[in-house]
Structure formats: structure tokens, C-alpha cells
Amino acid sequence: MYDHHGIIAEMVSQAAQCPAQGLAQTVTRPPSPEMGDFAFPCFPMARTFRKAPAAVAVELAGKLVLQPPFLSVEAAGPYLNFRVDPVLFVRDLFQGVNSGAPGYVAAPVQGDPVVVEFSSPNVAKPFSIGHLRSTVIGAALSRIHAYLGSPVIRINHLGDWGTQFGKLVVAYRRWGMDLDLSQDATPKLYELYVRFHEEVESDPTLEAEARETFASLEAGDEDIRALWELFVSRSVSDLKRIYGDLGVEFDHYTGESFYIDKLDQAFAEVDSKGLVQESQGALIVDLSEWSMPPCLLRKTDGATLYATRDLAAAIYRQDNYSPSRVIYVVGTEQSLHFRQLFKVLELLGRPVENIFEHVNFGLYRFGNEKMSTRRGKVIFMEDVLAKAVEMAGDLIQEKNPGLRDRESVARQVGIGAVIFGDLVNDRARDIDFDWERILSFEGDTGPYIQYSVARINSIFRKAAESCQAEMLPEQSSGEVSEGSDQPCTAQLKVSSHEVDLAREIMEFPEVVARAGRENKPHHIAKKALDIAKVFSRFYHNCPVLSSAGPEREFRLELSRAAQKVLVQCLALLGIQCPDEM
């Protein structure tokens, strides 16, 4: 395949008589296809040439010696706009997609692992719509980094330790001893948790009792620990059912409790560096020099905190996994916590920069409020998924009542709509929760892309049937041939719609790489939408099945390339594609 960016860098380097290093990374696309296929900004060369960028562009355009597959170059203000030979351009795409060139298939696994911590819900609380963001963003990033060739370790850092379990034990002993927790335990435990916070308003002593109960749990009280283990095991069973619906997997369910016996080692390491200070009976690391409040490691009653357990977890992961990156997919509201954590690790002398990263995300909001499990203001994830599947089923009944495997397709479409509705947003932004928006099957949605794939599948089924009916020797198997790009492009005039589609598809490898660099899956979701939209224009302007000979074969190959990349985009996001819709 042609390295378009690299060839442009080489041509510019020769014309400007400067090193090519770093030039390829600056190549971009013009604002519109009419201006060209690739653009090179001349701003960085203005100082070297001692001319305005626009003048540099004019000079370089006159000196450039074009190489295949480029046909022309022209100065456009401070940019050089390049056009490629459309036949070579599309042929190059066919070769890349059909031969599994780098970027179009998963890279070989190599190097040190990427650790991704995500989802991490609190045990014994409902898996709500608020947990969706971390879960689907983290799962997508795990797939993306694996696709790019990194071994990935997926960790669910369950919130299975802390004073909330003191509250839950107190509530269970007072009001829940008769509850059957063998099935659907989480809603029952959640009701107890909400009741605790209702009762504490009239009986503030419950808070002190809960703190004492948790301190006893940390001290090893066997009866309290037995209750805690019951709550955790029943809750994890409920969680795994939801993860199964979302297609999410983990390598480890190592919650905060996993690191309890590793806290002494973490304390010893911090203390050996002279970082531990006592403040009003609590143990802290003073971070005032870096304009941060102290990192609290142990409270006055001896209980540890989230920060303590996160520190032990970070040390454990670095020592046991030797990761190239440790990614925490946690809400933006925890930014200070991770700044403190990373600073303490740095003060310990551990490598932090370019390794530890807080991948933040905005929250779902409901009016002007965020979700609160303490007050019972929560939308259950299982209810959202059930409603999405129901809506998809209703739509199928209306549009295609004779569809095979309707229930399976409804699940793929409904759940895919929810996942895509989240991932299509830049993760850093808050999302206003809206039933109509998140479950919409029109516009920039997952179902729209799934339908595009199903439409292409239909084209190939009809093409195969046509080949069988015509008894074409080369199609005797009933399948449309692949890899026939050279014969079908040699005598063709390629239209702008076909070039536009090829251009969108060809950007897929770079988009995946960018999503990995920035840890932002929405780049892939947006690319899938772009390909689907451009394919729709191609489909309406360039008849596939009614064309003949090389033109028909060419358009089938282009449709196949679009189908393969769309399926891969959705797979990276965790969305399945029905064969028919």
C-alpha cells in the first residue's frame, strides 16, 4: 500500500531541502474534497524560508517532483493541496483491506501490557446508567489497545470495602435479617442502604455505629466478615449478568479488599521515603508544595481510605505487571484524587509520566442533578437495556415483521443503540440523560450503522443469487469473488462518490491509532458514521447490482471494503452487527 503521508513528506523534504522527519504527522485533509485529497501546512517552514506560509506554499508547489499515486499539487493559501490518481487510490484500498495490511487487522501482540481499570461499581448497589460510561469506555479502550498490539489486562476494581459496608451491615442486622438474598440480591441490599440514610436523619448515632462496624470488619471480626462476603458474592453474580448483556469481560475482579493485606507494604514504602506525617491523629502525605490538599492515608480511628487502597493497588500493578501504561477510566470528579495518587507515586521515586493516566469522563445528568444512590435517585441499567430491546423489537415488528431471529436482532440493535449512544460522545463531556436520545434509532446512532452493514450484506446476497442464476463460471460457488481489484479498475473512470468512500475507509487505521493515543473511542464512532453516510451517497449515486462487468465488480469490492471496516469499527466499540435488519 502507498504511504500517502510518508510520500508527501518525502516530496516536500526534497523540494525544501530539509529533513523529512516529523513532516508526515502534519499532513491533513482539506476542508472539502473539491480542494484535494491531502493537504500539507507550510506554517512550520515560514521561519526557515523567511517568507510568509502562503509564499512558501507557492515556491514549494513549483519545485515539487510528484511521485505515484499523486497527480497534482497546488498552493492554496498556506497549504499545499495534493490530488491522487483515483484508480490507484481505490486499488490501493482494495489491496490493503483484502490482504489484511497493517491497520486493517489487529496487530501482533507484543510489548509490555496496558492495564485498564474500568467499570468498578460499588458492591451491593445497583448497576445504574451512571456506571455505563466507565464500563463501555473502558471496554472499548481495552479492545482498541489490544487491536493496536498491546497485551491488555482488564481490571474491575470493585468498590467492595469502606464505611458503606459498615452502614450496610448495620442496616441488614436491623431491618434485613429475613431477606432472601439467593436471587436478585442487589436491589434488596440497595433498599437497605437507602433506608439507612433515611433513618440516620432522625437517628444520627447510626453513623458512628456504622464506622465502628467497618473498623471491626477491618480488624477481622468473623461474623461481620461473613456478612460482607455474602453481600459481595451475591452482588458480583448480579453484575456479571449485566456485563454479559453488554459484552464486557474482565481478566480480574480485584476490588479494594484484594489490597488490604498489601497496605502494610505500601505504608512501609511511603514511610521509608520520609513522607508520612501525623495530622490530628491521622496519617497523611503533605502535598501543599504542589497546591494540593494532603493525601489522607489513615483516619484517626485507624481505618484506611480509598486513597490508601488505590496506592497499594498502583504499587502492586507496577511491581507485578510491569505495565507500559496504567489507565484509570474514572469520572472527572475524581481528578484531584488521581493527581494526589500520581504525585505520591512520583515522590516514591516510581516512574509515573506517560505510564499512569486518569482517563476522565463526564457524567450523566438529570436536569440539574447528578445521580445519587444515597437518596434512591437512580436509573437501573437493566431497565435501560430492557427498554432498548423492547423498542428495537417494536421497530422490527413495524418495519420487517418477517425478519428471522427477531429477538436476537432486537437485542443486538437495542443494546448496540445504548452503547453507541454513549461512545459517540467525547468522553470528557457531561451527557444530559434523555430516553429519546439514548434510545433513538434515527440520525447519528448505532442502529443506523448496523443498517448500513445489513444493506451491504443484502447486496452481496443478491449478487450471489444473480451469479448462480447466470451460471457464471468464476462464481460457481455462489459467492462474490474477492481480490479482483486490478481487472476491475484498469478500464474504469472512478467517480467522486467512489473516491469519497474509499478516502473515508482508508482513514480507519489512523483513526484507531488516534483513539488509542488519546484514549477517546468517539473517534471510531464518528468514523463509522462518516463511512455509513458516504456509503449511502455512493449507494444512491453508483448503482451496484444494476451495473455490469468491471464496473459492477469494482463497486462490489468497494462495498465489501466498507462492510469490513464498519463491522470492525462496531466490534471495537463492543457492538454486534445483525446479518439482516
C-alpha positions as CSV (number, residue, x, y, z in Angstrom):
1,M,0.0,0.0,0.0
2,Y,1.0,3.6,-0.6
3,D,2.1,5.6,2.5
4,H,0.4,8.8,1.3
5,H,1.6,10.9,4.3
6,G,5.1,9.5,4.0
7,I,5.3,10.1,0.3
8,I,4.2,13.7,0.7
9,A,6.8,14.2,3.5
10,E,9.5,12.9,1.2
11,M,8.4,15.1,-1.8
12,V,8.3,18.2,0.5
13,S,11.6,17.3,2.1
14,Q,13.3,17.1,-1.3
15,A,11.8,20.3,-2.6
16,A,12.6,22.2,0.6
17,Q,15.9,20.5,1.1
18,C,15.1,19.8,4.7
19,P,14.8,16.6,6.8
20,A,11.6,14.7,6.3
21,Q,11.3,13.7,10.0
22,G,8.0,14.9,11.5
23,L,6.6,16.1,8.3
24,A,4.3,13.2,7.7
25,Q,2.5,13.8,11.0
26,T,1.4,17.3,9.8
27,V,-0.4,16.0,6.7
28,T,-4.1,16.5,6.9
29,R,-7.3,16.6,4.8
30,P,-8.6,19.8,3.0
31,P,-11.9,21.1,4.3
32,S,-13.7,19.8,1.2
33,P,-12.9,17.1,-1.4
34,E,-13.0,19.7,-4.2
35,M,-9.8,21.3,-2.8
36,G,-7.8,18.0,-3.0
37,D,-7.2,14.7,-1.2
38,F,-4.4,15.6,1.1
39,A,-3.1,18.9,2.5
40,F,0.3,19.9,3.8
41,P,0.5,23.1,6.1
42,C,3.5,25.3,5.4
43,F,3.5,27.2,8.7
44,P,6.5,25.4,10.2
45,M,8.6,26.3,7.2
46,A,8.0,30.0,7.3
47,R,10.9,30.7,9.6
48,T,13.3,28.6,7.5
49,F,12.3,30.2,4.2
50,R,11.9,33.7,5.9
51,K,8.7,34.1,3.9
52,A,5.0,34.0,4.7
53,P,3.5,30.5,4.7
54,A,1.5,31.3,1.6
55,A,4.6,32.3,-0.3
56,V,6.4,29.2,0.9
57,A,3.5,27.1,-0.5
58,V,3.8,28.8,-3.9
59,E,7.5,28.2,-4.0
60,L,7.3,24.5,-3.0
61,A,4.5,23.8,-5.4
62,G,6.8,24.9,-8.2
63,K,9.7,22.7,-7.0
64,L,7.9,19.5,-6.1
65,V,8.5,16.4,-8.2
66,L,5.4,14.3,-8.0
67,Q,5.5,10.6,-7.2
68,P,2.8,8.0,-7.7
69,P,0.0,7.9,-6.8
70,F,-0.1,11.7,-6.8
71,L,-1.4,13.5,-10.0
72,S,-1.1,17.2,-9.0
73,V,-0.2,19.7,-6.3
74,E,-1.3,23.3,-6.0
75,A,-0.8,26.1,-3.4
76,A,-3.9,27.2,-1.6
77,G,-3.0,29.9,0.8
78,P,-0.6,28.5,3.4
79,Y,-1.3,24.9,2.3
80,L,-0.2,22.6,-0.4
81,N,-3.1,20.6,-1.7
82,F,-2.4,17.2,-3.3
83,R,-4.6,15.1,-5.6
84,V,-4.2,11.4,-6.2
85,D,-4.8,9.2,-9.1
86,P,-8.3,7.9,-8.3
87,V,-7.8,4.5,-9.8
88,L,-4.6,3.9,-8.0
89,F,-6.1,5.3,-4.8
90,V,-9.1,2.9,-4.8
91,R,-7.0,0.0,-5.9
92,D,-4.6,0.7,-3.0
93,L,-7.6,0.5,-0.7
94,F,-8.7,-2.9,-2.0
95,Q,-5.2,-4.3,-1.6
96,G,-5.0,-3.0,2.0
97,V,-8.4,-4.2,3.2
98,N,-8.5,-7.6,1.4
99,S,-4.8,-8.5,2.1
100,G,-5.1,-7.6,5.8
101,A,-2.5,-4.8,5.6
102,P,-1.4,-3.3,8.9
103,G,-4.1,-1.2,10.4
104,Y,-6.9,-3.1,8.8
105,V,-6.4,-6.2,11.1
106,A,-5.3,-6.5,14.7
107,A,-1.6,-6.0,15.1
108,P,0.6,-8.8,16.6
109,V,0.7,-8.8,20.3
110,Q,4.0,-7.5,21.7
111,G,5.5,-5.3,24.4
112,D,4.6,-4.7,28.0
113,P,0.9,-4.8,28.9
114,V,-1.6,-2.0,29.2
115,V,-3.6,-2.2,32.4
116,V,-7.1,-0.8,32.1
117,E,-9.1,-0.3,35.2
118,F,-12.8,0.4,34.4
119,S,-16.4,0.0,35.5
120,S,-15.5,-0.6,39.2
121,P,-19.0,-0.2,40.7
122,N,-19.7,-0.3,44.4
123,V,-20.8,-3.7,45.5
124,A,-24.3,-4.1,46.9
125,K,-25.5,-1.0,45.0
126,P,-27.4,-1.1,41.7
127,F,-25.6,-1.0,38.4
128,S,-27.1,2.2,37.1
129,I,-27.0,4.2,34.0
130,G,-24.2,6.2,35.7
131,H,-21.9,3.2,35.6
132,L,-22.4,2.8,31.8
133,R,-19.8,5.4,30.9
134,S,-16.8,3.9,32.7
135,T,-17.9,0.4,31.6
136,V,-18.3,0.9,27.9
137,I,-15.4,3.5,27.6
138,G,-13.0,1.1,29.4
139,A,-14.1,-1.9,27.4
140,A,-13.7,0.0,24.1
141,L,-10.2,1.2,25.1
142,S,-9.3,-2.4,26.1
143,R,-10.3,-3.6,22.6
144,I,-8.6,-0.7,20.9
145,H,-5.2,-1.2,22.7
146,A,-5.4,-4.9,22.0
147,Y,-6.1,-4.2,18.3
148,L,-3.1,-1.9,18.2
149,G,-0.9,-4.8,19.5
150,S,-0.6,-4.3,23.3
151,P,-1.4,-7.1,25.7
152,V,-4.2,-5.8,27.8
153,I,-5.1,-6.6,31.4
154,R,-8.7,-5.7,32.2
155,I,-9.3,-5.0,35.9
156,N,-12.7,-4.4,37.6
157,H,-11.6,-2.6,40.8
158,L,-14.8,-3.2,42.7
159,G,-15.8,-0.9,45.5
160,D,-16.1,-3.8,48.0
161,W,-14.5,-2.1,51.0
162,G,-15.2,1.0,53.0
163,T,-17.5,2.6,55.5
164,Q,-20.5,1.9,53.3
165,F,-20.2,-1.7,54.3
166,G,-20.5,-0.7,57.9
167,K,-23.7,1.0,57.0
168,L,-25.0,-2.0,55.1
169,V,-24.2,-4.4,57.9
170,V,-26.0,-2.2,60.5
171,A,-29.0,-1.9,58.1
172,Y,-29.1,-5.6,57.5
173,R,-29.0,-6.5,61.2
174,R,-31.7,-4.0,62.0
175,W,-34.1,-4.5,59.1
176,G,-33.0,-7.2,56.7
177,M,-32.3,-10.5,58.5
178,D,-35.4,-12.1,56.9
179,L,-34.4,-11.1,53.4
180,D,-33.8,-13.9,50.8
181,L,-30.5,-12.9,49.1
182,S,-30.2,-16.1,47.0
183,Q,-31.7,-14.2,44.0
184,D,-31.7,-10.6,42.9
185,A,-29.7,-9.6,46.0
186,T,-28.6,-6.2,44.8
187,P,-32.0,-4.4,44.8
188,K,-32.7,-5.7,48.3
189,L,-29.4,-4.6,49.6
190,Y,-29.8,-1.3,47.9
191,E,-33.2,-0.7,49.6
192,L,-31.4,-1.3,53.0
193,Y,-28.7,1.2,52.0
194,V,-31.3,3.9,51.1
195,R,-33.2,3.2,54.3
196,F,-30.1,3.6,56.4
197,H,-29.7,7.2,55.0
198,E,-33.4,7.9,55.7
199,E,-33.1,6.6,59.3
200,V,-29.9,8.5,60.0
201,E,-31.7,11.8,59.6
202,S,-33.7,11.1,62.8
203,D,-31.0,8.9,64.5
204,P,-27.5,10.4,63.9
205,T,-25.9,7.7,66.1
206,L,-26.3,5.3,63.3
207,E,-23.3,6.9,61.5
208,A,-21.0,6.2,64.5
209,E,-22.3,2.7,64.7
210,A,-21.5,2.2,61.0
211,R,-18.0,3.5,61.4
212,E,-17.4,1.2,64.4
213,T,-18.8,-1.8,62.4
214,F,-16.5,-1.2,59.5
215,A,-13.5,-0.8,61.8
216,S,-14.4,-4.2,63.3
217,L,-14.6,-5.6,59.8
218,E,-11.1,-4.3,59.1
219,A,-10.0,-5.8,62.4
220,G,-11.2,-9.3,61.3
221,D,-14.5,-9.8,63.1
222,E,-15.7,-13.2,61.7
223,D,-19.4,-12.6,61.9
224,I,-19.2,-9.2,60.2
225,R,-16.8,-10.6,57.6
226,A,-19.3,-13.5,56.8
227,L,-22.0,-10.9,56.1
228,W,-19.6,-8.9,53.9
229,E,-18.6,-11.9,51.9
230,L,-22.3,-12.8,51.4
231,F,-23.1,-9.2,50.1
232,V,-20.1,-9.3,47.8
233,S,-20.6,-12.7,46.2
234,R,-24.3,-12.1,45.6
235,S,-23.7,-8.7,44.1
236,V,-20.9,-9.9,41.8
237,S,-23.3,-12.5,40.4
238,D,-25.8,-9.8,39.5
239,L,-23.1,-7.7,38.0
240,K,-21.8,-10.5,35.7
241,R,-25.3,-10.9,34.3
242,I,-25.3,-7.2,33.2
243,Y,-21.7,-7.4,31.9
244,G,-22.8,-10.4,29.8
245,D,-25.6,-8.3,28.2
246,L,-23.1,-5.5,27.4
247,G,-20.5,-7.9,26.0
248,V,-17.9,-6.8,28.6
249,E,-15.2,-9.1,30.1
250,F,-12.6,-8.7,32.7
251,D,-9.3,-10.5,33.5
252,H,-9.5,-9.8,37.2
253,Y,-12.3,-8.8,39.7
254,T,-9.8,-7.5,42.2
255,G,-11.6,-5.0,44.3
256,E,-10.3,-2.8,47.1
257,S,-10.4,-5.7,49.5
258,F,-7.8,-7.5,47.5
259,Y,-5.2,-5.0,48.6
260,I,-5.9,-5.0,52.3
261,D,-3.1,-7.4,53.1
262,K,-0.8,-5.2,50.9
263,L,-1.4,-2.0,52.8
264,D,1.5,-2.5,55.2
265,Q,3.9,-2.8,52.3
266,A,2.6,0.4,50.8
267,F,2.8,2.2,54.2
268,A,6.4,0.9,54.7
269,E,7.4,2.3,51.2
270,V,5.9,5.7,51.9
271,D,7.4,5.8,55.4
272,S,10.8,4.8,54.1
273,K,10.9,8.0,52.0
274,G,10.0,10.1,55.0
275,L,6.7,11.2,53.5
276,V,4.3,10.1,56.3
277,Q,3.2,12.8,58.7
278,E,0.7,12.8,61.6
279,S,-2.1,15.4,61.5
280,Q,-4.6,15.5,64.3
281,G,-4.2,11.8,64.8
282,A,-4.4,10.9,61.1
283,L,-1.6,9.9,58.8
284,I,-1.1,12.0,55.7
285,V,1.3,12.9,52.9
286,D,1.7,16.6,52.7
287,L,1.1,17.8,49.1
288,S,0.8,21.6,49.8
289,E,4.0,22.2,47.9
290,W,2.1,21.2,44.8
291,S,-1.0,23.2,45.6
292,M,-3.0,20.1,46.7
293,P,-4.6,19.1,50.0
294,P,-2.9,16.3,51.9
295,C,-3.3,12.8,50.8
296,L,-5.1,11.1,53.7
297,L,-3.8,7.5,54.3
298,R,-5.3,6.5,57.6
299,K,-8.0,8.1,59.7
300,T,-7.9,8.8,63.4
301,D,-9.8,5.6,64.1
302,G,-7.2,3.6,62.2
303,A,-9.5,2.9,59.2
304,T,-7.9,3.1,55.7
305,L,-9.3,5.1,52.9
306,Y,-9.9,4.8,49.2
307,A,-6.6,6.6,48.5
308,T,-4.7,4.1,50.7
309,R,-6.1,1.1,48.8
310,D,-5.5,2.8,45.4
311,L,-1.9,3.5,46.4
312,A,-1.4,-0.2,47.3
313,A,-3.1,-1.2,44.0
314,A,-0.9,1.0,41.9
315,I,2.3,-0.3,43.6
316,Y,1.1,-3.9,43.2
317,R,0.3,-3.4,39.5
318,Q,3.6,-1.8,38.7
319,D,5.5,-4.5,40.5
320,N,3.6,-7.5,39.2
321,Y,2.6,-6.5,35.7
322,S,5.5,-4.1,34.6
323,P,2.9,-2.2,32.5
324,S,3.7,0.3,29.7
325,R,0.5,2.1,30.7
326,V,-1.9,2.1,33.6
327,I,-5.2,3.6,32.6
328,Y,-7.9,4.5,35.2
329,V,-11.3,5.1,33.5
330,V,-13.0,7.2,36.2
331,G,-15.2,10.2,36.3
332,T,-13.8,13.8,36.0
333,E,-15.0,14.5,39.6
334,Q,-12.1,12.2,40.8
335,S,-9.4,14.3,39.1
336,L,-7.9,15.6,42.4
337,H,-7.7,12.1,43.8
338,F,-5.7,10.9,40.9
339,R,-3.4,14.0,40.9
340,Q,-2.7,13.2,44.5
341,L,-2.1,9.5,43.8
342,F,0.2,10.1,41.0
343,K,2.2,12.7,42.9
344,V,2.7,10.3,45.8
345,L,3.9,7.6,43.4
346,E,6.3,10.1,41.9
347,L,7.6,11.1,45.4
348,L,8.2,7.4,46.0
349,G,10.6,7.5,43.0
350,R,8.4,5.4,40.8
351,P,8.0,6.1,37.1
352,V,4.7,7.9,36.5
353,E,4.9,10.1,33.5
354,N,3.5,8.6,30.3
355,I,2.6,5.5,32.3
356,F,-0.2,6.3,34.8
357,E,-3.1,8.1,33.3
358,H,-6.5,9.2,34.5
359,V,-8.9,8.8,31.6
360,N,-11.7,11.1,32.8
361,F,-15.2,11.3,31.6
362,G,-18.3,13.5,32.2
363,L,-21.4,12.4,34.0
364,Y,-24.9,11.6,33.1
365,R,-27.1,14.4,34.5
366,F,-30.8,14.5,35.1
367,G,-32.0,18.1,34.9
368,N,-29.5,19.9,37.1
369,E,-28.8,17.0,39.4
370,K,-26.4,14.1,39.2
371,M,-27.3,10.6,40.2
372,S,-27.4,9.7,43.9
373,T,-27.7,6.2,45.3
374,R,-28.0,7.5,48.8
375,R,-31.3,9.2,48.1
376,G,-32.5,6.5,45.7
377,K,-32.3,8.7,42.6
378,V,-31.1,6.1,40.2
379,I,-32.0,4.6,36.8
380,F,-31.2,0.9,36.7
381,M,-29.0,-0.3,33.8
382,E,-31.1,-3.4,33.4
383,D,-34.2,-1.3,32.9
384,V,-32.5,0.8,30.3
385,L,-31.3,-2.3,28.3
386,A,-34.7,-3.9,28.6
387,K,-36.5,-0.8,27.3
388,A,-34.0,-0.5,24.4
389,V,-34.5,-4.1,23.4
390,E,-38.3,-3.6,23.6
391,M,-38.1,-0.5,21.4
392,A,-35.9,-2.3,18.9
393,G,-38.4,-5.2,18.8
394,D,-41.3,-2.8,18.2
395,L,-39.4,-1.2,15.4
396,I,-38.6,-4.5,13.8
397,Q,-42.3,-5.5,14.0
398,E,-43.3,-2.3,12.2
399,K,-40.6,-2.4,9.5
400,N,-39.8,-6.0,8.9
401,P,-42.2,-8.4,10.7
402,G,-40.9,-11.4,8.8
403,L,-37.3,-10.9,9.9
404,R,-35.5,-14.1,11.0
405,D,-34.2,-14.3,14.6
406,R,-36.1,-11.2,15.6
407,E,-35.4,-11.5,19.3
408,S,-31.7,-11.8,18.7
409,V,-31.6,-8.9,16.3
410,A,-33.7,-6.8,18.7
411,R,-31.0,-7.4,21.5
412,Q,-28.1,-6.6,19.2
413,V,-29.8,-3.4,17.9
414,G,-31.2,-2.2,21.3
415,I,-28.1,-2.8,23.3
416,G,-26.0,-1.5,20.5
417,A,-28.0,1.7,20.5
418,V,-27.3,2.3,24.2
419,I,-23.6,1.6,23.8
420,F,-23.2,3.7,20.7
421,G,-25.3,6.5,22.2
422,D,-22.6,6.8,24.9
423,L,-19.4,6.3,22.9
424,V,-20.3,8.7,20.1
425,N,-19.8,11.5,22.6
426,D,-16.4,12.9,23.5
427,R,-15.9,11.2,26.9
428,A,-14.8,14.5,28.6
429,R,-18.3,16.0,28.2
430,D,-21.3,15.6,30.5
431,I,-24.3,14.0,28.9
432,D,-27.9,15.0,29.7
433,F,-29.9,11.8,30.2
434,D,-32.7,11.7,27.7
435,W,-34.7,8.5,27.0
436,E,-35.5,9.6,23.5
437,R,-31.9,10.5,22.6
438,I,-30.2,7.4,24.1
439,L,-32.7,5.0,22.6
440,S,-33.1,6.7,19.2
441,F,-32.8,4.6,16.1
442,E,-32.5,7.5,13.7
443,G,-29.7,10.0,13.0
444,D,-26.2,9.6,14.3
445,T,-26.9,6.2,16.0
446,G,-25.6,2.7,16.2
447,P,-28.7,1.2,14.5
448,Y,-28.0,3.5,11.5
449,I,-24.5,1.9,11.1
450,Q,-25.9,-1.6,11.7
451,Y,-28.5,-1.0,9.0
452,S,-25.7,0.1,6.6
453,V,-23.9,-3.2,7.2
454,A,-27.1,-5.1,6.7
455,R,-27.8,-3.3,3.5
456,I,-24.3,-4.3,2.2
457,N,-24.9,-7.9,3.2
458,S,-28.2,-7.8,1.2
459,I,-26.3,-6.5,-1.8
460,F,-23.9,-9.5,-1.6
461,R,-26.7,-12.0,-1.1
462,K,-28.5,-10.6,-4.2
463,A,-25.2,-10.6,-6.2
464,A,-24.5,-14.2,-5.2
465,E,-28.0,-15.2,-6.3
466,S,-27.5,-13.3,-9.6
467,C,-24.3,-15.1,-10.2
468,Q,-25.9,-18.5,-9.6
469,A,-28.8,-17.7,-11.9
470,E,-26.4,-16.6,-14.7
471,M,-24.2,-19.6,-14.1
472,L,-21.1,-17.5,-14.2
473,P,-18.1,-20.0,-14.1
474,E,-16.0,-17.7,-11.8
475,Q,-18.9,-17.5,-9.4
476,S,-19.9,-21.2,-9.3
477,S,-19.5,-21.3,-5.5
478,G,-22.4,-18.8,-5.2
479,E,-20.0,-16.2,-3.6
480,V,-18.8,-12.9,-5.0
481,S,-15.1,-13.1,-5.7
482,E,-12.6,-11.1,-3.7
483,G,-9.2,-9.7,-4.7
484,S,-10.2,-8.8,-8.2
485,D,-9.3,-5.1,-7.9
486,Q,-6.8,-4.8,-10.7
487,P,-9.0,-6.1,-13.5
488,C,-12.0,-4.1,-12.4
489,T,-10.1,-0.8,-12.1
490,A,-7.9,-1.0,-15.1
491,Q,-10.6,0.2,-17.6
492,L,-12.7,2.4,-15.2
493,K,-13.4,6.0,-14.7
494,V,-13.8,6.3,-10.9
495,S,-16.5,8.7,-9.7
496,S,-16.1,11.3,-7.0
497,H,-18.6,9.3,-4.8
498,E,-16.4,6.2,-5.1
499,V,-13.3,8.1,-4.2
500,D,-15.0,9.8,-1.3
501,L,-16.0,6.4,0.1
502,A,-12.5,5.0,-0.4
503,R,-11.0,8.0,1.3
504,E,-13.2,7.6,4.4
505,I,-12.4,3.9,4.6
506,M,-8.7,4.4,4.2
507,E,-8.6,6.7,7.2
508,F,-9.7,3.9,9.5
509,P,-6.1,2.8,10.6
510,E,-5.1,6.3,11.6
511,V,-8.4,6.9,13.4
512,V,-7.9,3.8,15.5
513,A,-4.3,4.9,16.3
514,R,-5.6,8.3,17.3
515,A,-8.3,6.7,19.5
516,G,-5.6,4.8,21.2
517,R,-3.2,7.7,21.7
518,E,-5.9,10.0,23.1
519,N,-7.9,7.2,24.8
520,K,-11.1,8.5,23.1
521,P,-13.3,5.9,21.5
522,H,-15.6,8.5,20.0
523,H,-13.1,9.0,17.1
524,I,-14.0,5.5,15.9
525,A,-17.8,6.0,16.4
526,K,-17.6,9.2,14.3
527,K,-15.6,7.5,11.6
528,A,-18.2,4.7,11.4
529,L,-20.9,7.3,11.0
530,D,-18.9,9.1,8.3
531,I,-18.4,5.9,6.3
532,A,-22.0,4.9,6.7
533,K,-23.2,8.3,5.4
534,V,-20.8,8.4,2.5
535,F,-21.7,4.8,1.6
536,S,-25.3,5.9,1.5
537,R,-24.5,8.6,-1.1
538,F,-22.4,6.1,-3.0
539,Y,-25.2,3.6,-3.0
540,H,-27.8,6.0,-4.3
541,N,-25.5,7.5,-7.0
542,C,-23.5,4.5,-8.1
543,P,-25.8,1.5,-8.7
544,V,-24.1,-1.7,-7.7
545,L,-26.3,-4.6,-8.8
546,S,-27.6,-3.0,-11.9
547,S,-24.1,-2.2,-13.2
548,A,-22.2,-4.7,-15.3
549,G,-18.7,-6.1,-15.9
550,P,-15.7,-4.5,-14.4
551,E,-17.8,-1.6,-13.0
552,R,-20.1,-4.0,-11.1
553,E,-17.1,-6.0,-9.7
554,F,-15.4,-2.8,-8.7
555,R,-18.4,-1.5,-6.8
556,L,-18.9,-4.8,-5.1
557,E,-15.3,-4.7,-3.9
558,L,-15.7,-1.1,-2.6
559,S,-18.9,-2.2,-0.8
560,R,-17.0,-5.1,0.7
561,A,-14.3,-2.8,2.0
562,A,-16.9,-0.6,3.6
563,Q,-18.6,-3.5,5.2
564,K,-15.4,-4.9,6.7
565,V,-14.3,-1.6,8.2
566,L,-17.8,-0.8,9.5
567,V,-18.0,-4.2,11.2
568,Q,-14.6,-3.6,12.7
569,C,-15.5,-0.2,14.0
570,L,-18.5,-1.5,15.8
571,A,-16.6,-4.5,17.1
572,L,-14.0,-2.2,18.7
573,L,-16.9,-0.4,20.4
574,G,-18.5,-3.6,21.6
575,I,-21.4,-3.7,19.2
576,Q,-22.6,-6.6,17.2
577,C,-23.9,-6.4,13.6
578,P,-27.0,-8.4,12.6
579,D,-26.8,-10.0,9.2
580,E,-30.2,-8.7,8.4
581,M,-32.4,-5.9,9.8
